[in-house]
Amino acid sequence: MMSAFLSQISETLEGIKADGLWKTEREITVAQGARTQVGDREVINLCANNYLGLANHPALIDAAKTAMDNHGYGMASVRFICGTQDLHRDLERKLAQFLGHDDTILFAACFDANAAVFEPLLGPEDAIISDSLNHASIIDGIRLCKAKRYRYANSDMADLEAKLQAARNDGARHVMIATDGVFSMDGYLAKLTEIRALADKYDAQLMVDDCHATGFMGPNGAGTPAHAGIHADIVTGTLGKAMGGAIGGYIAASQPVIDLMRQRARPYLFSNALPPSVVAAGLTAIDLVEQGDDLRKQLFENTVYWRAGLEKLGFDLLPGEHPIVPVMLYDAVKAQDMAARLFELGVLVSGFFFPVVPKGQARIRTQMNAALTRADLDAALAAFEQAGRDTGVLS
Ligand SMILES: *Cc1c(COP(=O)(O)O)cnc(C)c1O
């Protein structure tokens, strides 16, 4: 029995390797930062979601240490039994204020927030209309919900409207549109102004997952809805990217939605509360973000400089304003060769290829952050030029 089971798994593993889809993990031996260390090699890190460079910020480390002294290490409870400290509610209120919603509710991660958010709100009489490039956690959250599902082609507003009409024609009671604020393989922003207008036209709710935007996109870093000048009915997000980069997710919405989540959301009711160190550092991260105009300025200056440098070298980039800057190699093997060569040259990047991106659309996704210096960027550009020549990407 057991051996047939394990040999089947081994076959699957061999298949993953044979398809060239095997993922390996590099072990970083120091803190996450603009420069980091993998084994004994120091590398410039261009693949962390550390947009504001807060992942190793002394103020966050201090806040976490102080909270451990005052509030202990772990909660050993879900929130509703005995896992809620004053800090948890402080963070929920502060996040709500920062994002411009009535209230928020914390989760262990945004993956959990997205797994949680749909099921209590929508039933079989309702409809969810989802962008085809939405994050895996949105897709899984929608699977856990009984609402009828519709999918529109990425950022295709005519297709979204067709799906809204279909949902209305099918007699949906409530309709919800779900989209990423930023599509993370391309760095493209969702067309939130147009999506909001269509949501209003068809009386639909708008849910935005803003993981790759909160903290740095829009005025005060309040995210893509603020950037587009619209209000999303529901926003999910993470503390694991720009907001310090540790862990933790949340839903922000109107009071009744959050109240119902506290009663019904399964990843909230049946999973441990965030530890006080993470919650306290989250409070400090919001302070830094609210006073973070200089960090955001640095981030976007770096992004402009990096883009211009790569273009000048002759690389093919996807257009955009987001600190995600994808370098298109199209061919999966080329993307892997280029990433491997860059690592030898002291630059940490990741190649992305099918099935993460469509076939023939392989790329190296570079990500800027505010902690990278001009010297880091110049060194990384020199490495890209060298690696580009060595792999035949540049002539
Ligand atoms: C990173 C990410 C998540 C998951 O967030 P975690 O807090 O790491 O679980 C969800 N949605 C999107 C769009 C993301 O980029």
The ligand as a Gaussian input file, in Angstrom:
#p B3LYP/6-31G(d) Opt

LIG

0 1
 C        1.768000      37.746000      -1.636000
 C        0.349000      37.730000      -2.055000
 C       -0.628000      37.076000      -1.296000
 C       -0.281000      36.249000      -0.095000
 O        0.082000      37.063000       0.973000
 P        0.690000      36.371000       2.292000
 O        0.417000      37.369000       3.359000
 O        2.130000      36.142000       2.012000
 O       -0.063000      35.099000       2.487000
 C       -1.942000      37.175000      -1.694000
 N       -2.292000      37.878000      -2.789000
 C       -1.376000      38.508000      -3.561000
 C       -1.806000      39.267000      -4.754000
 C       -0.032000      38.439000      -3.223000
 O        0.869000      39.034000      -3.995000

